[in-house]
Amino acid sequence: MTEEKKYKYLILTFGCQMNKSDSERLAFVLENMGMEKTEDERDADVIILNTCSVRESAEARIYGKTFNLSKLKKIKPDLIVGVTGCMAGRDKDGEIKKRLKEVDLFFPTKDMTRLPAKLLELNPNLRPMNNTEEDYLKLRPNYQKAHQAFIVIQTGCNQFCSYCVVPYARGLKTDRPVKDILDEINNVVKKGCLEITLLGQIVNHYTAPDPENFSVGNPYKKNDFAKLLWEINQIDGVKRLDWPAPHPLYFDEELLDALTLPKQLNYVHLPVQSGNNEILQKMNRRHTREYYIGLVKKIREKRPEIAIGTDIIVGFCGETEEQFQDTVDLYKQCQFDISYHARYSPRSGTVAEKMFEDTVSREEKRRRWQVLQDMMEEITREKNKKYLDKTLSVLVDDFTNGWCVGNSQEMKRVTFEPVLSEQGEPNGGGENLVGTIQNVKIFKTDNWMMWGHII
């Protein structure tokens, strides 16, 4: 009797945490069709690229990757290559698909539930998947780490920042029901999850479609996102709660108060994009530098030791040196712990691409990026010194070359040796500490890493 062939899949994920979460759902679909995961392209029968469109360089990587995979398809003619994510979502005129001639499947994220049928058309030998879900968010993700989980609470966006493709790639804002969110969190906590990261394009602009599922005793009355944070804080087993990239506009007094909830990380990532009011207006950010600086002060008044990160775009359309210096000044005033700064690149279909000229040269964008990078490293290095001789709570996520590594509550990377016995040998091995929270006393700091001893 001939042994049934075991088909294998590989998912290549590009971009943000939302894409990583979407890939976890893709893995669920493919494994329910009887496939096994592989990390080797040469062993894969199905390769899915989950793509990002935030910058031109991100899309260029996809074109290069699919070209390389076309060479593999000549050796393995039955190989199925698919592209999903933001590139497929924003391709309204079909121009992107035309450039991806080597690709067999090209579908937006929301069509993930149709993937089994499309795969079966290409390879009838694959196992069918009985799926009645129409909403891909109801698919159960294959979480990559047992102790950490990305929980999507919202997709799409209504903000229409002039540089951004997200509303075109993912559609307008859609919020998940409170019940679905809490059910998913309760499910992962039962399996040992300690840290929850809530995902949404503008995560703090959450509006519950089922507000009746908030508890009667919930202390927050107006802000649905603050209400949701309080509900999650009531779940036994959740130890840490994070929600990256809130919009400054949706920080009211209730959300400021929610920063003090006990399971909230001692970190908030608050994108600003520019420190100049004219550029902010052209970006359609709808906040001013003065408002943003004032909000940072309020956050630190509410939680004085909190670490704050941001996102900045340099070289936006028409940005002068004086306008860039406003961003430098804002950075100095806010004293960020970290910044993810990017060089502006036009994205087809966006308002900025249609209305404004990309006047700043690549060389000047690189120079401005480096100015921010140098300043960030200097400020971060100095800020990190305050953690010397302090004990930080660290969620261990890796063990390499005899050292444990993880993130503190402040989202600082910390490395330490596992507990040593009296004989000087690892006590139980560092692998056993992965997925646990440890108290670590810091003895050395640098820009991006701290070293400590386990307490």
ABEGO torsion letter per residue (X at the ends): XBBBBBBBBBBBBBEBAAAAAAAAAAAAAAAAAGBBBBABAAABABBBBBBBAABAAAAAAAAAAAAAAAAAAAABAABBBBBBEAAAAABAAGAAAAABAABABBBBAAAAAAAAAAAAAABAABBBBBBABABAAABBBBBABAABBBBBABBEBAAGBAABAAAAAAEBBBBBBAAAAAAAAAAAAAAGBABBBBBBABAAABBBABAAABBAABABAABAAAAAAAAAAABBGBABBBBBGBBAAABBAAAAAAAABAABBABBBBBAGBABAAAAAAAGAGBBAAAAAAAAAAAAAABAABBBBBBBBBGBBGBBAAAAAAAAAAAAAAGBABBBBBBBBBBBGBAAAAABBBABBAAAAAAAAAAAAAAAAAAAAAAAAAABGBBBBBBBABBBGGBBBBBBAAGBBBBBBBBBBAAGBBBGEAAAABGBBBBBBBABBBAABBBBBBX
